[in-house]
Amino acid sequence: MRIQFHKRFIKQHKNLKKIWDKFDERFILFTKDPNHPLLNNHPLHGKYDNYRSINITGDIRAVYKEVNKDLVIFIALGTHSELYS
C-alpha cells in the first residue's frame, strides 16, 4: 500500500507538534493493520462522505481516502470539532 499526504494534512501535522510521537505510533499501526482496534477506523459521512477516519489521540483524528487498494491519501488532521463542524 502506498500512502500520500495532501498538502493540507502536512500543514496541519506541522502545527500539531505535541502529538507527533502519538501520530507516528498510530501511523505505524495503520501501515501494519489499518483495522487495528486502537485506530477505531470508521467511514465518514456528510462533507467527508467516502472518506475514513482513524483516532490519533482521544480527540485528534486523521482523515484519509482509499483511492484504490494500493493507494491511500491522508487529507486532514485535527480535533473532532475542527474537522467535523
ZAVOVO-781072 format. One record per residue (C-alpha): residue in three letters; x, z, y. Coordinates in Angstrom, 2 decimals. Layout:
residues N
  rest        X        Z        Y
   Ala        X        Z        Y
...
end
This chain:
residues 85
  rest        X        Z        Y
   Met     0.00     0.00     0.00
   Arg     1.30    -0.95     3.43
   Ile     0.49     1.32     6.35
   Gln     0.47     0.31    10.00
   Phe    -0.18     2.31    13.16
   His    -2.24     1.00    16.07
   Lys    -0.61     1.46    19.50
   Arg    -3.39     3.89    20.46
   Phe    -2.60     6.02    17.41
   Ile     1.11     6.04    18.27
   Lys     0.35     7.20    21.82
   Gln    -1.98     9.95    20.59
   His     0.56    11.06    17.99
   Lys     3.28    11.26    20.65
   Asn     1.06    13.58    22.73
   Leu     0.36    15.97    19.82
   Lys     3.89    17.26    19.18
   Lys     2.62    20.63    17.95
   Ile     1.11    19.01    14.83
   Trp     3.91    16.60    13.88
   Asp     5.00    18.67    10.87
   Lys     1.44    19.01     9.62
   Phe     0.83    15.28    10.14
   Asp     3.96    14.42     8.16
   Glu     2.83    16.69     5.33
   Arg    -0.65    15.16     5.19
   Phe     0.69    11.63     5.59
   Ile     2.92    12.06     2.53
   Leu    -0.10    13.39     0.61
   Phe    -2.10    10.35     1.75
   Thr     0.56     7.90     0.57
   Lys     0.64     9.55    -2.87
   Asp    -3.13    10.09    -3.25
   Pro    -5.50     9.06    -0.42
   Asn    -8.27    11.08    -2.06
   His    -6.39    14.36    -2.39
   Pro    -8.87    17.23    -1.78
   Leu    -6.81    18.69     1.10
   Leu    -7.33    15.48     3.09
   Asn   -11.12    15.59     2.94
   Asn   -11.06    11.80     3.06
   His   -14.51    10.55     4.04
   Pro   -16.26     7.49     5.50
   Leu   -17.38     7.49     9.13
   His   -20.49     6.15    10.83
   Gly   -21.58     5.19    14.32
   Lys   -18.82     3.80    16.53
   Tyr   -16.38     4.23    13.62
   Asp   -18.58     2.50    11.03
   Asn   -16.41     1.05     8.23
   Tyr   -13.56     3.46     9.08
   Arg   -12.45     6.58     7.26
   Ser   -11.05     9.94     8.35
   Ile    -8.63    12.47     6.92
   Asn    -8.04    16.05     8.01
   Ile    -4.66    16.87     9.50
   Thr    -5.47    20.43    10.60
   Gly    -8.70    22.38    10.88
   Asp    -9.77    20.30    13.90
   Ile    -7.35    17.35    14.06
   Arg    -8.42    14.12    12.34
   Ala    -6.71    10.81    11.67
   Val    -8.98     7.76    11.63
   Tyr    -8.00     4.69     9.66
   Lys    -9.36     1.42     8.34
   Glu    -8.75    -0.13     4.95
   Val    -8.17    -3.78     5.84
   Asn    -7.79    -4.65     2.18
   Lys    -6.49    -2.95    -0.97
   Asp    -2.91    -3.42     0.23
   Leu    -3.19    -2.59     3.97
   Val    -4.31     0.50     5.88
   Ile    -4.21     0.79     9.68
   Phe    -4.34     4.20    11.35
   Ile    -6.16     3.72    14.65
   Ala    -6.83     7.14    16.19
   Leu    -5.65    10.75    16.07
   Gly    -7.24    13.71    17.82
   Thr    -9.62    16.61    17.66
   His   -13.04    16.19    16.17
   Ser   -14.68    16.38    19.61
   Glu   -12.21    13.93    21.20
   Leu   -12.77    11.31    18.54
   Tyr   -16.48    11.59    17.85
   Ser   -18.02    12.42    21.24
end
